[in-house]
Amino acid sequence: MVAPIVRFAPSPTGLLHVGNIRAALFNWLFAKRHGGAFILRLDDTDRMRSKPEYEAAIERDLQWLGLDWRRKEKQSDRLAHYDAARDRLVAAGRLYPCYETPEELEFRRKRLLAQGRPPVYDRAALKLSDADRTRLEGEGRRPHWRFRLAAEEVRWDDLVRGPQHIDEASQSDPVLVRADGTYLYSFTSVVDDIAFAITHVIRGEDHVTNSGVQIQMFQALGAPVPTFAHLPLMVDATGGGLSKRTGSLAVADLRERGVEALAICALLARLGTADPVEPVTSLDALVATVDFARVGRAAARFSEEELAQLNARTLHILPYEAVRARLADDLGEAFWLAVRGNLTTLADASGWADVVRGPIEPKIEDAGFLAEAASKLPPEPWDDTTWKAFTSTLDRKGRALFHPLRLALTARETGPEMARLLPLIGRAKVEARLRGLKA
């Protein structure tokens, strides 16, 4: 395979959420696996809704997830390129001006439906003479511009969906240029894909219906057609849409809630595939297995509960160096290895740092037994074998042995292995807590 060039093209009109991040992730993984390039293209031509703060948030979220890009482009910097492509299509007779108002178009649509006919634009504007157009513009009307579709069946092989076809003879000529002169996404996207030599367009299946039109635009502009891969859309655990919940599923929100970037990527890379969802310690593990042939056609079910479980499983296997810079309380590798198996978020480590560092108020369940235990503490230095040697000197077994000791030493019912915690707490604090003292 020739090194692919792919792009992720969000609009800076809001925050990234799990739905569009999934498309970004598949683009990035595919490019990395095949030695290609991942381009970030900001579709910021919506001047009213595009905001610099959203642009910054998009970049911040991608960087946090580990999805770096080779180059960044902004559509607002490329208006001259769209003008040139527009002029080429006009000269070729593939783009023509239309003067109907929205109200007139809506009336025609309803009339066709009432007649039991498909509401397809009738190309009435093609019958206008130069005099007609001059008169309409003299009345204050400004044209919108439609792309003249070839009356043919468009076919392509989709990497996810297999052979696809759309009969464009039954479709309305799409508007590419609004009456105010601004361009629609379907047009600017094609122009940019040509300019950046995009080889693969990887996106959600909600864009499948656009593909036939865009393929004809590639051809009309004399460019090769990229390969398409349309991912099935995501739904929530009940099968409902995610659209109304994108706020709670924004990447920024998940980050604030302590969800690991690797957990998000590992889940999104496996949803809807034949592969089990497993935690990973780096994105390289996902790069090695990305394969569109393993992506199913059914909607991918996204579960926050599954993400939370995967987040914990991810923390349980992360090496110390992967989290060291982010630990609020860095007590060293031995501490991390001791507590990571009991974390649901990284922030939970601070609670165990408090237990190790103290002071904490011990919970005393059996004062006499604990006093006896304190008297039998071995001298330091301590290591992972000390706990077993120490508890073997106490005339108890099972819960009667371990529960009072854990409560006194950690003030918690459950937690990491005491064999690992004991040397971290240290003899002085252990003895004080066993005697009921805050330490």
Phi and psi in degrees as a GROMACS rama.xvg file:
@    title "Ramachandran Plot"
@    xaxis  label "Phi"
@    yaxis  label "Psi"
@TYPE xy
-64.8334  140.874  VAL-2
-52.2709  118.801  ALA-3
-74.4384  152.725  PRO-4
-120.836  119.638  ILE-5
-124.644  168.799  VAL-6
-144.484  151.549  ARG-7
-116.933  126.682  PHE-8
-126.918  71.1091  ALA-9
-79.0203  157.189  PRO-10
-96.8074  129.868  SER-11
-78.6657  56.2639  PRO-12
-114.195  6.88381  THR-13
179.967  -175.91  GLY-14
-86.4497  149.509  LEU-15
-68.9038  140.542  LEU-16
-128.65  178.333  HIS-17
-61.2228  -29.237  VAL-18
-64.2666  -52.6988  GLY-19
-78.7304  -23.4541  ASN-20
-65.8799  -32.376  ILE-21
-60.5469  -42.4471  ARG-22
-64.4686  -42.5448  ALA-23
-60.0542  -43.3953  ALA-24
-62.8306  -46.5159  LEU-25
-63.9087  -38.5287  PHE-26
-61.0354  -47.2006  ASN-27
-64.8676  -46.8511  TRP-28
-61.728  -42.4353  LEU-29
-63.0657  -44.145  PHE-30
-63.3855  -43.6434  ALA-31
-65.1623  -41.3324  LYS-32
-63.719  -35.4466  ARG-33
-106.129  18.1004  HIS-34
67.292  31.545  GLY-35
-102.087  -160.882  GLY-36
-123.812  140.887  ALA-37
-112.124  120.119  PHE-38
-107.678  134.925  ILE-39
-97.3736  118.404  LEU-40
-120.579  119.154  ARG-41
-90.6801  115.31  LEU-42
-86.4593  81.2666  ASP-43
-108.584  31.0178  ASP-44
-79.95  -10.1363  THR-45
-78.5903  92.5354  ASP-46
-66.9177  -27.5974  ARG-47
-76.642  -37.2797  MET-48
-102.291  -20.8174  ARG-49
-71.9077  130.824  SER-50
-129.088  140.931  LYS-51
-58.419  -35.0011  PRO-52
-66.2326  -32.0948  GLU-53
-73.0118  -36.6634  TYR-54
-60.0733  -45.3874  GLU-55
-64.2454  -38.3116  ALA-56
-66.1857  -39.0385  ALA-57
-60.4668  -47.4482  ILE-58
-64.6418  -41.1062  GLU-59
-62.6513  -43.1781  ARG-60
-66.1704  -43.4618  ASP-61
-63.2776  -42.1176  LEU-62
-64.1559  -41.2437  GLN-63
-62.5678  -38.1715  TRP-64
-74.5801  -13.1261  LEU-65
89.7385  13.2271  GLY-66
-95.7452  85.3841  LEU-67
-81.8837  157.07  ASP-68
-123.52  151.152  TRP-69
-79.0215  -36.2367  ARG-70
-149.185  157.091  ARG-71
-124.248  136.632  LYS-72
-131.735  151.736  GLU-73
-125.147  129.996  LYS-74
-64.0718  -29.5532  GLN-75
-64.3491  -18.187  SER-76
-89.1938  -1.11379  ASP-77
-121.441  22.1236  ARG-78
-60.9224  -35.8584  LEU-79
-62.6865  -33.8465  ALA-80
-67.4376  -37.1078  HIS-81
-70.0451  -37.5216  TYR-82
-60.5073  -43.0671  ASP-83
-65.1916  -41.9705  ALA-84
-66.486  -38.1138  ALA-85
-58.5103  -47.3336  ARG-86
-63.1086  -36.1998  ASP-87
-63.7544  -41.8288  ARG-88
-69.4676  -36.152  LEU-89
-63.6294  -46.0323  VAL-90
-63.0161  -30.7873  ALA-91
-85.0332  -1.20366  ALA-92
76.5146  17.8616  GLY-93
-101.054  -7.41933  ARG-94
-129.279  125.004  LEU-95
-134.447  149.372  TYR-96
-81.3965  143.373  PRO-97
-130.731  146.102  CYS-98
-120.537  4.74068  TYR-99
-65.4318  143.987  GLU-100
-81.6882  161.634  THR-101
-56.0952  -36.4414  PRO-102
-66.4995  -40.7181  GLU-103
-65.6777  -40.7566  GLU-104
-65.8072  -39.0315  LEU-105
-65.8596  -38.7306  GLU-106
-62.0748  -44.21  PHE-107
-64.1019  -39.7753  ARG-108
-61.2762  -47.1457  ARG-109
-65.2459  -36.3598  LYS-110
-65.6758  -42.6324  ARG-111
-63.8316  -41.7644  LEU-112
-63.7374  -39.9441  LEU-113
-63.4671  -28.2693  ALA-114
-86.7987  1.63039  GLN-115
75.1922  22.3818  GLY-116
-110.808  151.55  ARG-117
-65.4698  140.379  PRO-118
-79.2659  66.1639  PRO-119
-97.0865  135.783  VAL-120
-59.6676  134.977  TYR-121
-89.0672  4.7566  ASP-122
60.1299  32.372  ARG-123
-59.2629  -30.5783  ALA-124
-65.1341  -23.7787  ALA-125
-69.3952  -17.5963  LEU-126
-88.6105  -5.53922  LYS-127
-71.6493  140.293  LEU-128
-87.6318  169.628  SER-129
-57.8181  -38.7296  ASP-130
-64.4808  -39.5063  ALA-131
-61.9958  -44.5025  ASP-132
-66.5731  -39.0781  ARG-133
-62.3929  -42.7439  THR-134
-63.7044  -44.924  ARG-135
-64.5868  -39.9003  LEU-136
-70.3334  -30.9843  GLU-137
-65.5671  -25.9856  GLY-138
-80.5149  -0.780124  GLU-139
97.9377  2.28632  GLY-140
-79.2918  139.999  ARG-141
-116.626  135.4  ARG-142
-76.3449  145.509  PRO-143
-99.1504  159.373  HIS-144
-119.942  130.006  TRP-145
-108.255  145.971  ARG-146
-88.0006  123.97  PHE-147
-80.3344  109.997  ARG-148
-75.9835  142.174  LEU-149
-76.239  135.749  ALA-150
-77.6228  79.4827  ALA-151
-149.874  164.858  GLU-152
-89.5296  125.12  GLU-153
-96.8821  130.65  VAL-154
-123.877  145.268  ARG-155
-156.306  158.36  TRP-156
-99.2487  113.243  ASP-157
-89.1329  133.895  ASP-158
-64.459  -23.3291  LEU-159
-102.528  -47.3203  VAL-160
-92.1699  -8.23008  ARG-161
80.1768  -159.579  GLY-162
-60.4163  131.712  PRO-163
-128.164  153.56  GLN-164
-152.865  145.043  HIS-165
-136.177  130.064  ILE-166
-87.0843  100.872  ASP-167
-73.8472  -11.2992  GLU-168
-66.2906  -20.6592  ALA-169
-100.877  10.146  SER-170
-108.28  152.454  GLN-171
-73.2507  144.399  SER-172
-60.3864  122.542  ASP-173
-76.5823  147.186  PRO-174
-77.5538  127.436  VAL-175
-108.125  -25.7121  LEU-176
-129.103  125.234  VAL-177
-75.7586  168.31  ARG-178
-63.9212  -24.4385  ALA-179
-86.5639  4.39435  ASP-180
90.3376  -4.66819  GLY-181
-80.8687  155.249  THR-182
-100.615  148.009  TYR-183
-84.9058  154.48  LEU-184
-56.1782  -41.2745  TYR-185
-59.3312  -29.6767  SER-186
-82.4215  -52.7433  PHE-187
-61.7294  -33.4401  THR-188
-62.2402  -44.2139  SER-189
-65.5558  -44.4952  VAL-190
-59.0438  -43.4857  VAL-191
-69.9221  -39.7518  ASP-192
-60.1366  -36.4637  ASP-193
-68.1132  -47.1447  ILE-194
-62.7774  -36.1308  ALA-195
-96.1721  7.38611  PHE-196
56.3164  42.1633  ALA-197
-63.2281  128.697  ILE-198
-98.0898  -28.5348  THR-199
-136.106  129.098  HIS-200
-106.213  108.866  VAL-201
-112.32  117.179  ILE-202
-157.729  179.916  ARG-203
-74.5086  157.59  GLY-204
-70.7185  -8.31274  GLU-205
-67.9632  -10.1424  ASP-206
-98.32  1.66434  HIS-207
-56.537  -43.823  VAL-208
-66.5682  -20.6622  THR-209
-77.3812  -19.8794  ASN-210
-63.9458  -41.8182  SER-211
-60.5214  -44.7981  GLY-212
-61.7207  -45.4136  VAL-213
-68.0218  -35.5944  GLN-214
-60.4362  -42.6055  ILE-215
-65.4163  -32.7062  GLN-216
-68.4624  -42.7024  MET-217
-55.0002  -47.4073  PHE-218
-65.6572  -40.4863  GLN-219
-64.8444  -28.3046  ALA-220
-93.6345  8.09546  LEU-221
70.5243  30.741  GLY-222
-115.528  152.914  ALA-223
-66.1595  147.404  PRO-224
-87.3351  127.837  VAL-225
-70.0185  166.805  PRO-226
-82.0144  138.376  THR-227
-106.706  145.227  PHE-228
-138.598  112.691  ALA-229
-106.823  112.644  HIS-230
-78.9079  141.108  LEU-231
-62.514  146.959  PRO-232
-70.4768  159.044  LEU-233
-96.0382  146.327  MET-234
-127.561  167.909  VAL-235
-80.2825  -177.632  ASP-236
-62.6198  -23.1101  ALA-237
-90.8109  -4.81887  THR-238
95.0692  0.571993  GLY-239
-82.8708  165.228  GLY-240
-71.6206  154.991  GLY-241
-92.543  -6.19151  LEU-242
-58.8533  -35.119  SER-243
-84.2075  -2.64731  LYS-244
-121.475  17.9986  ARG-245
-66.355  -23.5169  THR-246
-62.5807  -48.806  GLY-247
-72.5817  -16.482  SER-248
-108.555  16.8291  LEU-249
-67.3761  145.428  ALA-250
-57.6493  -41.2874  VAL-251
-61.2576  -39.6091  ALA-252
-67.9591  -43.6007  ASP-253
-61.8356  -39.6845  LEU-254
-62.2147  -44.1351  ARG-255
-62.5884  -30.6745  GLU-256
-82.6932  1.46438  ARG-257
88.1209  17.2445  GLY-258
-79.0637  133.357  VAL-259
-74.7534  140.032  GLU-260
-57.2437  -40.0888  ALA-261
-65.4618  -32.9428  LEU-262
-68.0826  -41.912  ALA-263
-60.6954  -48.5585  ILE-264
-65.4046  -41.9171  CYS-265
-63.1654  -39.4377  ALA-266
-70.3309  -47.7552  LEU-267
-65.7364  -31.4119  LEU-268
-71.6741  -22.0685  ALA-269
-105.325  -18.5128  ARG-270
-58.1071  131.238  LEU-271
78.021  6.72996  GLY-272
-107.378  175.447  THR-273
-84.4747  0.461365  ALA-274
-95.1219  143.7  ASP-275
-68.7028  150.553  PRO-276
-83.4873  116.292  VAL-277
-130.306  149.694  GLU-278
-69.9732  151.552  PRO-279
-132.044  157.764  VAL-280
-102.152  -5.66113  THR-281
-159.662  161.051  SER-282
-68.595  -18.8672  LEU-283
-57.8177  -34.7274  ASP-284
-64.6548  -31.206  ALA-285
-80.1007  -36.3389  LEU-286
-57.9066  -42.0705  VAL-287
-67.1676  -18.495  ALA-288
-118.382  0.820263  THR-289
-64.5489  129.207  VAL-290
-157.675  113.422  ASP-291
-65.7406  -22.5459  PHE-292
-66.0687  -18.6565  ALA-293
-97.0996  0.848937  ARG-294
-87.6525  125.164  VAL-295
-79.7629  173.14  GLY-296
-89.5749  -21.7272  ARG-297
-71.531  155.526  ALA-298
-58.672  141.541  ALA-299
-87.8768  125.182  ALA-300
-88.9427  122.063  ARG-301
-102.983  125.608  PHE-302
-121.785  123.493  SER-303
-64.818  -32.1136  GLU-304
-64.7148  -42.484  GLU-305
-64.5402  -38.043  GLU-306
-64.3857  -41.9189  LEU-307
-62.7758  -42.0612  ALA-308
-65.0592  -41.8311  GLN-309
-67.2074  -33.3435  LEU-310
-61.4099  -45.8348  ASN-311
-63.1532  -44.7425  ALA-312
-62.8535  -32.7081  ARG-313
-66.5028  -47.0938  THR-314
-60.5538  -34.9891  LEU-315
-65.0213  -19.8777  HIS-316
-114.115  -4.87252  ILE-317
-69.6688  132.987  LEU-318
-71.8356  161.097  PRO-319
-56.7162  -43.1908  TYR-320
-63.2981  -24.2943  GLU-321
-74.9321  -19.3427  ALA-322
-120.622  -10.4555  VAL-323
-49.9439  -47.4639  ARG-324
-68.7892  -17.9713  ALA-325
-102.576  -5.5566  ARG-326
-73.038  124.109  LEU-327
-66.2541  -32.7472  ALA-328
-126.473  95.6055  ASP-329
-90.8411  100.211  ASP-330
-102.632  15.6582  LEU-331
101.523  170.269  GLY-332
-65.3344  -39.0567  GLU-333
-60.7923  -39.5769  ALA-334
-63.137  -47.1533  PHE-335
-60.4032  -45.7927  TRP-336
-65.0177  -28.0219  LEU-337
-73.218  -39.1099  ALA-338
-102.534  -17.6145  VAL-339
-59.5194  -31.4226  ARG-340
-70.7244  -6.39996  GLY-341
-115.834  15.8088  ASN-342
-100.15  144.746  LEU-343
-106.591  -29.5335  THR-344
-135.851  160.437  THR-345
-61.5984  -32.2573  LEU-346
-61.2792  -24.4961  ALA-347
-62.3721  -22.4877  ASP-348
-62.0818  -29.6965  ALA-349
-63.0301  -35.2993  SER-350
-63.0571  -38.8394  GLY-351
-76.2067  -26.8206  TRP-352
-63.698  -38.2758  ALA-353
-63.2422  -38.9091  ASP-354
-64.1059  -43.8938  VAL-355
-70.737  -43.8165  VAL-356
-81.0106  -35.6707  ARG-357
70.6398  -179.134  GLY-358
-81.3308  149.664  PRO-359
-129.606  158.464  ILE-360
-90.9416  113.661  GLU-361
-69.5854  152.939  PRO-362
-102.463  116.749  LYS-363
-98.0463  119.239  ILE-364
-103.29  -32.2315  GLU-365
-148.27  87.7577  ASP-366
-59.5799  -41.309  ALA-367
-63.3323  -46.2512  GLY-368
-62.7894  -41.2123  PHE-369
-67.4555  -36.6463  LEU-370
-64.2993  -40.4284  ALA-371
-62.0274  -42.5216  GLU-372
-61.9919  -40.2106  ALA-373
-61.0555  -36.4108  ALA-374
-72.9146  -15.8453  SER-375
-105.288  10.34  LYS-376
-64.0712  131.981  LEU-377
-75.619  161.164  PRO-378
-71.5289  157.098  PRO-379
-77.5858  161.466  GLU-380
-78.7769  149.714  PRO-381
-110.354  153.47  TRP-382
-144.969  -164.804  ASP-383
-67.4083  -14.1383  ASP-384
-91.5778  -10.0489  THR-385
-64.2657  -41.8238  THR-386
-57.8928  -46.3485  TRP-387
-65.3493  -42.436  LYS-388
-64.76  -40.6513  ALA-389
-66.321  -50.5479  PHE-390
-68.9683  -21.8573  THR-391
-70.7183  -16.0161  SER-392
-86.0103  -7.10702  THR-393
-98.9674  137.264  LEU-394
-84.8538  55.2593  ASP-395
-146.864  165.129  ARG-396
-141.168  163.271  LYS-397
60.7449  -144.236  GLY-398
-61.6681  -36.5449  ARG-399
-62.0891  -27.4466  ALA-400
-85.1496  -52.5867  LEU-401
-82.7543  -33.3613  PHE-402
-65.5886  -48.1264  HIS-403
-61.6066  -37.035  PRO-404
-66.3778  -45.8328  LEU-405
-62.3718  -44.4954  ARG-406
-60.8318  -42.4847  LEU-407
-68.9084  -39.7315  ALA-408
-85.0024  -24.9164  LEU-409
-124.807  -13.8834  THR-410
61.5957  24.0486  ALA-411
-133.329  152.419  ARG-412
-73.9485  -35.3885  GLU-413
-135.501  168.967  THR-414
162.922  -163.76  GLY-415
-63.3732  167.311  PRO-416
-58.8157  130.18  GLU-417
-66.2525  -26.5135  MET-418
-60.1859  -32.6534  ALA-419
-86.5828  -33.4913  ARG-420
-73.8033  -36.1155  LEU-421
-54.106  -52.4677  LEU-422
-66.675  -23.6924  PRO-423
-73.261  -36.4075  LEU-424
-70.3447  -41.7394  ILE-425
92.5129  152.3  GLY-426
-62.7316  -42.1988  ARG-427
-61.3787  -46.8893  ALA-428
-70.5051  -37.0526  LYS-429
-60.8789  -47.3818  VAL-430
-63.8028  -42.6474  GLU-431
-62.4302  -43.9185  ALA-432
-66.5797  -39.2926  ARG-433
-62.7068  -27.1253  LEU-434
-91.4179  7.8462  ARG-435
84.9023  14.6646  GLY-436
-98.5148  145.892  LEU-437
-70.5668  124.675  LYS-438
